[in-house]
């Protein structure tokens, strides 16, 4: 937010005198993001998980924590049968700087190779903005099935 202050010169000393202008208003233009800049935490960027397991993706709110904001997220369309949930929202209250998205890789008996899915953050509401980087995460579900037809034992 822009900030304004007044400078007032008064009571000169050691023989100094004041000129005609003794008051000035100074405005410091907006130079921050008071509602936050949203991104995934670097530790969340390349998770590899197994079918049936959970992954926690950390969403960060940096540079400002004013107000309540809501950040939508969604998984790539190819994740329809493999991830749950596939979309949602993360809600930050004033003062909060970190939230977690928890996603489960669903189990199946279909033989598959490693699968990759992208989770993307959407445009936040409430005044926050998306960061220029780290707004998507690629989740890899490692193969626990032999894609040649034999189920791996575990």
N, C-alpha and C positions, 0 to 999 in steps of 0.2 A: 504494500500500500504506500501511496505517496505520504511523505511527512513534511510538515511545515513548522518553521520556528521563526521567531523574531529576534533580530540583533539590535540592541539599543546601546549606543555609546553615550557615556555620561561620566561626570566627575573627572575631568582630565587632571593630571598631576605634572609637577616639574615644569610649569610654564607652558604646557601644551594647551591648545585651544581646539574646540570642536568646530567643524565646518557647518554648512547649512543643512546637510543631510546627516542625521544622527540615528535614524531608524531604518532598518531594511528587513524585508520578509524574505526568507530563504525557503525554497521548496526542494526537497530531495525527491526526485522522481522515483517511481516504483522500480526497484532493482532486485526484487526477490520474488519468490513464489510462496506467499503466505499460506496457501492451502495445500501445498505439496507438489512434488514431482514424483510420479509413480513408476516403479519398475520392479522386475523380479530381482531378488537378492542373487548375487553371483553364485552362491552355493547351490542354487536351485536350477542352474542353466542346463545341465546335461544329465539328468537322472536316468539310470537304468534299473528297471524293476522286473520282477517275475510276475507271471499270471497269478492272480489271487492276492497280490500284495498291495500295500498302500504307498503312495508317495505324497509327501508334504512339500508344497511349493511356497516359499516365503515371498510375500509382496511387501515392498518397502515404500514408505512415504518419507521423502527426504526434503530438506530445505524449508519446510514449513508444515505445521500441524494445526493450523487454524480451521475451525469449522468442521462440519460433518461432510464426508464425501462418500460416494458409491462408485466402485469400479467394476464394470462387467467383465467377464472373461468367457472364452469358449474354446472348445477343442476342434481340431480340423474335422471335416465331415467324415473322413475315413475312420474315425474313432467310434463310430456308431455302436458297434457290438463289443468294443474292447475296453472302453473307459467309462467309469461312472462316478460322479455325474459328468456330463459333457459340457455343461455351462453353468454359470451362476454369477453371483456378485460378491464382492468383498466390501464391507462397510467399515469405514474408519470414523470413529467419533473424534471430536476435538481433542488434541493432545496425543492421539495414538499414531504410532509410526511403523507398526509391523503387524501383518495379518498372515494367516495361513490358508491356502487352498489345499484341501485333502481330496485326492483322487484315487480310486481303486481300479486296478487292472483286473478285468473280469476273467474268470477261469473258463476254459472250454476244452474240448477234447479234439478239436480240429488241429491237425498237424500244420504248423506254421513256422516260418523263419522269423528272425528278429523283426519287430514292427516298430515304426516310428510315427509319433503323432505330435502335432504342434498345438500348444496351448498359447492363446494370445490374449493380452489385456486389451480391453476396449476403452473408449473415450470416457474418462471419469466425469461425474457430475459434481457440483458443489464448488467449482473453482479450481480444482487441481488439474494438472496437465500430465500427459505421458512423457516419460523421459525419451531422449532421442535414441537410446539403446536399451537392451535388456527388457523389451516389452513382449517377448515370446520365449517359450521354452520348448525344447524338443525332448519328449519322453520316449525312451526305448524300452519296449517290453521284450525281454530276452526270450529266445526260443526255449521252451521246455518240452516241446514235442519234436519228434524227428519228422521233418517235413518230407522225408522219403517214405513215410507211412508207418514207422514204428514209434510207439509212445515211449518216451524216455522214462526210466524209473527214477525215483528220487528218494 
